[in-house]
Amino acid sequence: MNRRDFLHSISGVAAALNSPSPAGWAAEKRSAAREIMTVRGRIRGRDMGVTLTHEHALASFQTYEERMRRQEPYDRDEVVDVILPLLARIRSLGCRTFIDATAVGLGRDPLLLLRLAERSGLNILTATGNYAAADYKFLPPYVYSDSPEALAKRWVLEWTHGIEGTDVRPGFIKLGFNGGALSSAEQTLIRAAVIAHRETGMTIGAHTGPAIAAFEQLKILESARIHRLPGYGSMRRTNATRRSTREPRGSARGSPLMAYRPSQ
């Protein structure tokens, strides 16, 4: 699925990115007035408008070990100066929502995104979750030792209390996989996503890699009765397998983003 197809299907994405309120998450399943969690707080799903569904305002490719030794500094003011005119341009062209899919461990900066949202007027979403793709280089050690329940608790705490001491809350769960049969750590990721999704309503977005990993994830999600949003992650096996051998459509080095609607 290419980016234009994503834009045409944005009404479905708006419905899928439902975020129930903290006081009674499981009980609050709204059909008429679904809400989206942006870095500035809730908006109605129907107010998302034209949406860029997989973008990166800032990314860092330091490995986890490199970052722990010495995190490369950057000037947040400089980043704002560079990125803000680009956001102003897309807003002038009709874009209203920018989904920042920068994963945990790859430079996610909630305060930067908050400043960009406030100054651009765009609705900006950030993510929780963890990223095992690229041979686990960006994955923190706790993912290997946590149970799915313990890992999900970390993500849910960002939803309930904010990210890294801020008031910014995630709007979806971002995962990354390597493409082969799911490893133990990758199984922990997808099973934790099921738990966190059920507790918060956050949509699961998965950078899947080639088709083998994609179908193993689908099996786990569907066995948990987590339903795919039509048009996302729902290609036939033969098409997906064939597609994985050439330049992918929709996301770098992998199958298209899979989006899942909240469980009913």
C-alpha positions as CSV (number, residue, x, y, z in Angstrom):
1,M,0.0,0.0,0.0
2,N,1.5,3.3,-1.0
3,R,1.1,6.6,0.8
4,R,-1.6,7.8,-1.5
5,D,-3.6,4.7,-0.7
6,F,-3.1,5.4,3.0
7,L,-4.5,8.9,2.6
8,H,-7.6,7.6,0.8
9,S,-8.2,5.2,3.6
10,I,-7.7,7.7,6.4
11,S,-11.4,7.6,7.5
12,G,-10.7,4.1,8.6
13,V,-7.5,5.0,10.4
14,A,-9.4,7.7,12.3
15,A,-11.9,5.1,13.5
16,A,-9.1,2.7,14.4
17,L,-7.0,5.0,16.5
18,N,-9.6,5.1,19.3
19,S,-8.4,6.1,22.8
20,P,-10.7,5.5,25.7
21,S,-10.5,7.8,28.7
22,P,-8.4,6.7,31.8
23,A,-11.5,6.5,34.0
24,G,-13.0,3.3,32.6
25,W,-11.0,2.3,29.6
26,A,-12.6,-1.0,28.9
27,A,-16.2,0.3,29.4
28,E,-15.8,3.3,27.1
29,K,-16.2,2.0,23.5
30,R,-17.6,4.9,21.6
31,S,-18.9,4.3,18.1
32,A,-20.2,7.8,17.2
33,A,-17.5,10.0,18.7
34,R,-14.2,8.1,18.7
35,E,-11.2,10.0,20.0
36,I,-7.5,10.2,19.1
37,M,-4.7,10.9,21.5
38,T,-2.3,13.5,20.2
39,V,0.7,15.0,21.9
40,R,-1.5,17.9,22.9
41,G,-4.4,15.8,24.1
42,R,-7.5,14.3,22.7
43,I,-9.2,15.1,19.5
44,R,-12.3,13.6,17.8
45,G,-11.5,11.1,15.2
46,R,-13.4,12.9,12.6
47,D,-11.2,16.0,13.1
48,M,-8.1,14.2,11.9
49,G,-8.6,15.3,8.3
50,V,-6.0,14.6,5.8
51,T,-3.3,12.5,7.6
52,L,0.3,11.5,7.0
53,T,0.3,8.1,8.6
54,H,4.0,7.2,8.9
55,E,6.4,10.0,9.3
56,H,9.6,11.0,11.3
57,A,10.3,14.5,12.5
58,L,13.6,13.3,14.0
59,A,15.3,9.9,14.2
60,S,18.6,8.7,15.7
61,F,20.3,5.5,14.5
62,Q,22.6,5.1,17.5
63,T,22.4,1.6,18.8
64,Y,21.1,1.0,22.3
65,E,24.7,0.3,23.5
66,E,26.1,3.4,21.8
67,R,23.3,5.5,23.3
68,M,24.0,4.2,26.8
69,R,27.7,5.0,26.4
70,R,27.1,8.5,25.1
71,Q,24.0,9.8,23.5
72,E,24.6,12.1,20.6
73,P,23.4,15.6,21.5
74,Y,21.2,17.7,19.3
75,D,19.8,21.2,19.5
76,R,16.0,21.0,19.8
77,D,15.7,24.6,18.7
78,E,17.6,23.9,15.6
79,V,15.4,20.9,14.8
80,V,12.3,23.1,15.2
81,D,13.8,25.7,12.9
82,V,14.4,23.0,10.2
83,I,11.2,21.0,10.5
84,L,8.6,23.8,11.2
85,P,8.6,25.2,7.6
86,L,8.0,21.8,6.2
87,L,5.1,21.2,8.5
88,A,3.7,24.6,7.6
89,R,4.0,23.6,4.0
90,I,2.0,20.4,4.3
91,R,-0.6,22.2,6.4
92,S,-1.0,24.8,3.7
93,L,-1.7,21.9,1.3
94,G,-4.5,20.6,3.5
95,C,-2.8,18.1,5.9
96,R,-4.2,18.3,9.4
97,T,-2.6,15.3,11.2
98,F,1.0,14.0,11.3
99,I,1.6,10.5,12.8
100,D,5.2,10.3,14.0
101,A,6.2,6.7,13.9
102,T,9.6,7.1,15.5
103,A,10.0,4.2,17.8
104,V,11.3,4.0,21.3
105,G,15.1,3.8,21.1
106,L,15.3,5.6,17.7
107,G,15.1,9.2,18.9
108,R,11.5,9.6,20.0
109,D,11.3,13.1,21.6
110,P,7.8,13.9,23.0
111,L,8.7,17.5,23.9
112,L,10.0,18.2,20.4
113,L,6.8,16.9,18.9
114,L,4.8,18.9,21.4
115,R,6.5,22.1,20.3
116,L,6.1,21.3,16.7
117,A,2.4,20.6,17.2
118,E,1.9,23.9,19.1
119,R,3.7,26.0,16.5
120,S,2.4,24.3,13.4
121,G,-1.2,23.8,14.4
122,L,-1.0,20.2,13.2
123,N,-2.4,17.2,15.2
124,I,0.7,15.1,15.9
125,L,0.8,11.6,17.4
126,T,3.7,9.8,19.0
127,A,4.1,6.2,19.9
128,T,4.9,3.7,22.7
129,G,6.2,0.2,22.1
130,N,9.6,-1.2,21.2
131,Y,11.5,-1.9,18.0
132,A,13.3,-5.2,17.4
133,A,14.0,-4.7,13.6
134,A,17.5,-4.1,12.3
135,D,18.8,-7.1,14.2
136,Y,17.8,-5.9,17.7
137,K,20.3,-3.0,17.7
138,F,17.8,-0.6,19.2
139,L,16.2,-2.9,21.7
140,P,16.7,-2.3,25.5
141,P,17.7,-5.3,27.6
142,Y,14.4,-5.4,29.6
143,V,12.6,-6.6,26.5
144,Y,14.5,-9.9,26.7
145,S,13.8,-10.4,30.4
146,D,10.2,-9.0,30.7
147,S,7.2,-11.2,30.4
148,P,4.5,-9.9,27.9
149,E,2.5,-8.7,30.9
150,A,5.5,-6.7,32.4
151,L,6.4,-5.2,29.0
152,A,2.8,-4.2,28.4
153,K,2.7,-2.5,31.8
154,R,5.6,-0.2,30.7
155,W,3.6,0.9,27.7
156,V,0.4,1.3,29.6
157,L,2.2,3.5,32.2
158,E,3.2,5.8,29.3
159,W,-0.5,5.9,28.3
160,T,-1.7,6.7,31.8
161,H,1.1,8.9,33.2
162,G,2.9,10.3,30.2
163,I,6.2,9.6,28.4
164,E,9.5,10.1,30.3
165,G,8.2,12.4,32.9
166,T,6.1,14.6,30.5
167,D,2.4,15.0,30.1
168,V,2.6,13.8,26.5
169,R,0.8,10.5,26.0
170,P,1.2,8.0,23.1
171,G,-1.5,7.6,20.5
172,F,-0.6,4.2,19.3
173,I,1.8,1.2,19.8
174,K,4.8,1.0,17.4
175,L,6.6,-2.3,17.0
176,G,9.4,-3.5,14.7
177,F,10.3,-7.0,13.6
178,N,13.1,-8.6,11.6
179,G,11.1,-10.5,9.0
180,G,11.9,-14.1,9.8
181,A,10.1,-16.5,12.2
182,L,9.4,-14.6,15.4
183,S,12.1,-14.9,18.0
184,S,11.3,-15.1,21.7
185,A,11.8,-11.4,22.1
186,E,9.6,-10.6,19.1
187,Q,6.8,-12.9,20.4
188,T,7.0,-11.0,23.7
189,L,6.5,-7.7,21.7
190,I,3.4,-8.8,19.9
191,R,1.8,-10.5,22.9
192,A,2.5,-7.4,25.0
193,A,0.9,-5.3,22.3
194,V,-2.3,-7.4,22.6
195,I,-2.4,-6.8,26.4
196,A,-1.7,-3.1,26.1
197,H,-4.2,-2.7,23.3
198,R,-6.9,-4.3,25.4
199,E,-6.2,-2.1,28.4
200,T,-5.9,1.2,26.5
201,G,-7.5,0.9,23.1
202,M,-4.3,2.0,21.4
203,T,-3.9,0.8,17.8
204,I,-1.0,-1.6,17.0
205,G,1.3,-0.4,14.2
206,A,3.8,-3.0,13.2
207,H,6.9,-2.6,11.0
208,T,6.8,-6.2,9.9
209,G,9.6,-7.0,7.6
210,P,9.0,-9.8,5.0
211,A,5.9,-11.9,5.0
212,I,7.0,-14.7,7.4
213,A,7.0,-12.4,10.4
214,A,3.8,-10.6,9.2
215,F,1.7,-13.8,9.1
216,E,3.0,-15.0,12.5
217,Q,2.0,-11.7,14.0
218,L,-1.4,-12.0,12.3
219,K,-1.9,-15.5,13.8
220,I,-1.2,-14.3,17.3
221,L,-3.4,-11.2,16.9
222,E,-6.3,-13.0,15.3
223,S,-6.2,-15.7,17.9
224,A,-6.6,-13.0,20.5
225,R,-9.5,-11.6,18.5
226,I,-7.8,-8.4,17.6
227,H,-9.3,-7.4,14.3
228,R,-7.5,-6.0,11.3
229,L,-8.6,-2.6,9.9
230,P,-9.7,-3.4,6.3
231,G,-6.9,-2.7,3.9
232,Y,-4.1,-3.0,6.4
233,G,-2.1,-6.3,6.8
234,S,-4.9,-8.1,5.0
235,M,-3.2,-9.1,1.7
236,R,-3.3,-12.6,0.4
237,R,-0.4,-14.8,1.3
238,T,0.7,-15.3,-2.3
239,N,0.7,-11.5,-2.9
240,A,2.5,-10.8,0.3
241,T,5.1,-13.4,-0.2
242,R,5.8,-12.2,-3.7
243,R,5.8,-8.5,-2.6
244,S,8.4,-9.2,0.1
245,T,11.0,-10.1,-2.5
246,R,11.0,-6.7,-4.2
247,E,10.9,-3.1,-3.1
248,P,8.1,-2.9,-0.6
249,R,5.2,-0.5,-0.8
250,G,4.2,1.6,2.2
251,S,7.2,1.3,4.6
252,A,10.9,0.9,4.5
253,R,12.2,-2.6,4.2
254,G,9.0,-4.3,5.1
255,S,5.4,-5.1,4.6
256,P,2.8,-2.2,4.9
257,L,1.9,-1.0,8.3
258,M,-0.7,-3.2,9.9
259,A,-3.4,-1.4,11.8
260,Y,-5.8,-3.1,14.2
261,R,-9.1,-1.7,15.4
262,P,-9.9,-1.8,19.2
263,S,-11.5,-5.0,20.3
264,Q,-15.3,-5.0,20.7
